[in-house]
Amino acid sequence: LSADPWANVRRVLELQPFIRDVALVVGDGNGRLFHQTKGDMTLDRELWVASSSKMVFVVRAMQEVEKGTIRLDDPVNKYLDYWTTDSNDPRSRVTLFHLLSFQSGYTFGLSKLDSCWLKPWSNFSTCVERLYHKFPLSAEPGTVWDYNEFHNQVAAAVLEKALGIKLQTFLSQDLRDWNMTHSRYSDHFGPGGPDVSGDLVTSAEDYEQFMVRYFGGRLVSNKTAAFMEEDHMPKRCSLPSLPMVMPQGHYGIGNWWLCPNVYPALHGTKLGPLPQRCRDAQVHSDQGIFGFWPVWDRRLGYWMLFAVGGIPVISDGKSELLQLSLKPFIDKAVNSLRSGPSADWADLADSPSSIDWEQLAAKFHSQLPAPVLV
């Protein structure tokens, strides 16, 4: 056995043909365990991480839930005075929990330009109000899951109102408090942003600061983190969002409970429970469309981060392949680092050269179109 428990991880990262420029960081709640870069990617390169922004925002929202500033079961109309209180209107029953778990009843997927930074003529709170009056609610809150940006836009407006602080102000303070000193939320084209679901610009080093604190229970309690990582999916998924659920798994609050290919390609919108194999694995993620992939394994007690800034959708799929290829080797390295070589792990991931890269690539191409994670 090599004296370096990470030798095979290094070798796989070098051998893999999917991504030329990538940085890998592995850690736990105490700090970094390993890192390696390939190609031109560096740990300090600033990247637009798209949907990997979600977890950062949601953790901030859950901090305020822990403080009692807001409550998950409060209706949105408690905070936003334009939101209807008419009991005959299902919008009156939308709660913060519905928003953060993506089951508010707004089911248009990513088919609408629903990001407020695309509305440069209005400030953020005014933009959210305009979108509220524009977008129809298609389902009873709590009955249909849908992946769209509007959920978190409304949640951010609730936070802004409850705190009495402008969105950009408290988001910027969060980044400073969490030592993400080279990160920022882009303003894009005007004062209507940022989009808390997709506008974070950060680096592997900075996102590492977030992951160490989150995984170590220093941002929210372990009880709150466990609640966020539960399977909160209702019994149905919207048709526009179904292509995302099939290859990814189920959604919690701000993160996916990974369960690759949980549903067949031809599948209706009715959802079943997660298979036991996935519940036992306890692997979660908050990946983005450009290939930035934070993944954490609660069973084995570590997280990994792939820093990639590539072609939308395609790079996301390639990072998924890289994660699936590397994880068995990382599992073994982490186990060896903590407890030394074990017979229980002896047959796991011994030979990087045994990976069939062509078969993995063919599997990826057979699943196109890949999930669109904005």
N, C-alpha and C positions, 0 to 999 in steps of 0.2 A: 504494500500500500504506500502511496505517496505520503511524505511528511506534510504536504500541503493539502488540507481537506478541500481546497477550492480548485485544485489542479484541473479536474474534469470540467468544472464550470467555465474556467478560462478557455479550455480547449473547445468546448461546445460553442461558446460565443465567437471564437475565431473561425470555427468550421461552418457555422450556419450561413446559408446563402441568401437569407431573406432581407437583411438590413445591413447596409454598408456602414452607416454612421449611427452609433447607439452608445449610450452609457447605461450601465447596470449598477444599481446600489441595492444592497441587502442590509437589513437591520432589524432591530426589535425595539422594545420600549426603553432600552438603555442607551441606544446609539447605533452606530454603523458597525456591521460585521464584515462587510466586503464591498469592494467596488472595482469596476473595470470599465474602460472605455475602448471603443473600436472606431476606426476611421477618424473623421474630423469632429465627432461629437465630444464635448467637454462637460464636466460637471457644473460649470458656471455659465454655460450658454443659456441665454434667455429664450424661452419657447412659449408660444401661444398654445396652451394645453387644452383649450376647448372644454369638453365635458368633465375633465378632471378638476374643473373649477367647482363642480357641484358639492363635493364632499367638504371643501373648505368653507363654503357658505353655510351648508347645513349644520356643520359643527357649531358655527357662530349662533345660528338660530337655536340649537339645542342648549347652548350655554344659557341663553335667556329663559328657556323653559325651566332649566334647573334653578335659576334665580327666582322664578315666579313672575318675571316681567310679562311673559305671555304663557298661555296654556294651550296644549295641543288640541283640547276639545272645545276651545272657544270658537264660536262662529266668526268668520271674517268681518261681519258687519259690526262686531263689537269695537273694531279698530278703524275701519274705513267707513265714513259716514255716508258715502254714496252707494255702498253695497246694500242691496235690498234686505228688508226685514219682513217682507211679505211671506207668510208661511205657505202660501200657495205657489210660491216661486222656489224651485229646488235650490237656487243659488243661495237662498237664505240659510241653507243647511251645510254649506261648505265650511269646513273647519281648517285650522292650520295643519292638522294631521293629514287631512285629505290632500292638501297642497304638497306637503313635503314627501308624501308617499305616492304622488302622481295618480291619485284616484278622485280628483275633484269633480269629475263629470265633463270637463272640457276634453274632447276626444278628437281633435283635428290633427294630432301628431305634429310632424314637422312640415306640414303642408302650407303653413301661413308664415309670413314674415312677422313673427310676434316678439321680436327683440326690440326693446325701447331705444337702443342706440341707433336703430334704423329710422327713428323719428326725431331728427335733430331740431325740430321746431318747438319741442316742449321739454320741460324738465321731467325727471323720472316719475314723480308721483302723479303728475298730470297725464303722462303717457300711459301709466297703468290704468288710470281711470278711463281714458279713452278706449283702451283695449277692452276693458270690462264692458263698456256699452256696445262695443263692436262685435265681440265674439259670442257665439251662442253656446249655451250649456246643453249638451246632447244626452246626458245620462244622469241618473240620480247619484249624488255624491256617495262614494264608497262602493260602487258596483262595477266600475270599468276602469282598468288601468290604461294610461296613455302617456307616452313620452313626448312632452312638449315643454317649451321654455316658459310658458305663461304661469305654470304653477309656482315656480320659484320667484318670478317677477312679483306676483301678488304677495308671496311670503315676505319678500324684501320690503315691499311697501308697508306691510303690517309691522315689520321690525322698525322701519324708519319712523312710523307713527308712534309706536309704543315707547321708543327710546327718545324721541324728540331730537334726533340727530340725523343729518343728511347721510344718505347711503354711502357715498364715496368717502365721507369723513370716518365713519366707523369701520368700513372695510379697510381703509388705509391704516388705521390704528391697529386693527387685528394683525395685519402683516408685520407691523413693527413689534407688537407684543410677542409674536410667535417666532421672532428672529428671521423672518423671511424678508431680509433687508434689501434684496435686489428684485423683489416682486412688485407687481402693480396690476391694477385693473385698468384696461384701456378705455379711453373715452370715445374712441372711434370718431364718428362724424359730428358729435354734438353733445349737449348736456343731458340727453335722454338716457344715457347708460350709467353704469355698466350693466351688462347682462350677467347676473351672478351665476348663471348656469354655464357660461362659456367664455368669459372675457379675461380670465386670469392669465397673466404673463409671468412665468416663473422659471426656475432652473432646477436641475436635479438636486443640487445642494440645498436650495431653499425649500423645495417640497419635502426633502428629507427631514428638515426641521419640523414640518407639520406632522409627518408620519411618526416620528419618534415621540412627539408630545401626545398625539392621539392614541397611539398604540400603548403608550406608557400610562394612560389614564390621567394625564395632566391637563387636557383640554375639557373633556367631559368625564364623568365618572364611568367606571366599568359597567355599571348597571345601565346607564344611558347608552353607552356604546353597544351593549348587547341588544338593547331595544332597537337601535338604529339598524342593526345587522340581522334582525329577524326578517322572515319572509312575510311581507305585508301585502302581497298581491291578492286582489279580490278574485272572484271566480271567472272573470272575463277580462279580455284584453281588447283594445280597439283594433280594428282592421289595419289602420296605418302603422301601428306600432308592433304588430305581430311579427314582422321580419326581424325585429330586434330581440324579441323574447326567445324565439326558436333556437338561435345558436348561443345565446348568452346565459339564460337562466331566469331567475326571479329577482324582483327588486325589493329593497328594504326602504330605508330613508337615506338618500344620498349615495347609495352603493348597490351594486349587483351582488347577489348570491350566485356565484358562478356555477353553472351546470351545463357544460357544452352539449349542444344538440339534444336538449331536454325534450323537444318536440320534433316530430318529423316535418319534412319540407311541406307536405300537404296537410295542414292542420287548421281546424277552425279556431274561433276566438275564445272558446271555452277553455279554461285553464284547470289543471289538476295540481295536486300537491307535488312538491319537489321529491324526486326519488331519494331513497334513503342513502344511496352512495354519495349524493351531493350534500345532504344534510350532515353526514358523518365527516366529509372532507372539510367543511367550514372555510371555503376559500371565497374571498370577496374582492371586488375591484371597483374602480371608478375611472374607466378608460376614456380616452378622447379620440376624436376623429383623425388627428394627425399622427397617432401612434404612441402618444404618451400614456403609459400604463402603470398606475399604482395597483399592486395586488397584495393582499394580506391573508395569511393562513393562521386562523385562530387555533386550530388543532395542534399545530407544530410551533406556534408562538413566534412567528417572524413575518416581516413584510419585504417585498421587493419592488423596485421601481425601474421601469425601462423609460429612459429619456430619448424620445425620437421626435423629430420634426419633419415629417414627410408628406407625401401626397395624400390628401383626404381620402378616407375610407380604405384605400389600398394599404396604407401604412398601418392603419388600425388592425386590419386583418393579419398583416405580417407580424405585428407585435404580439398578436394572440398566438400565432404559430411559434414564435420565439419563446413566449412564456410557457406554452405547453411542452416545448422541447427541453427547456432548461430546468423546469421545476423539479423533476425527479433528482437531478444532480444537486440542485440547491437544497432540497430536502435532506439529502444524504450529508452534504457538507455541514449544514447547521447541526444535524444530529451528532456528527463526528466532533464538531467543535465543542459541543456542550458535554457529551458523555463518552467520547472516544468511539472507535470502531465497534460495531455491534453485529452479532450474527443475524439479528433480525433484519438488518439493512444490507447484508452482504451481497444479495443478488439484485440490489436496486441500483440502476444507473452506473454500471461499472465501465461501460465502453462507449464513449462519445462517437467512435467510428461506426457503431452499429446502428445509428439513427438513419432511417431511410428518408433523406431529405426530399427526394422526388415524390415519394408517396404522400408526405406531409403537404407538399406544394399542390399536388393534384387534388387532395382533399379540400384544400383551401379554395381552389378555383372551382371545384364542383359545388361549393356553397355560395358562390356569388349570385345575386348582389349581397355584399357584406353589410352588416348593420351600420347604420348611419348615426354616429354619436357626435352630435354637434356640441 
